[in-house]
Amino acid sequence: MSTLKENSKVDFALEKSNYILMGIGLAIIILGFILMAGGKSNDPKVFNESMFNFQRITLAPMLVFGGFVFEIYAILKKPKSN
């Protein structure tokens, strides 16, 4: 029975490079959500205009969308054949 454990090898669905690319895509998505955060006002009676700046309205959603597109690429990337 010990030979069965020695001969069995775990095969993952993707290769190491795919998982590295998926980690990069996840980091891009997290960065986009971090850039979206904030913009609140300290006084609830005062409206804070900084919540509508370029970073929160344009840049952060583009990063999140780009991160998801990058994730799709990372999953679909075919391994190099020898």
Secondary structure, DSSP 8 states (H G I E B T S, - for coil): -HHHHHH-----SS-HHHHHHHHHHHHHHHHHHHHH-----SSTTS--GGGGSHIIIIIHHHHHHHHHHHHHHHHH------
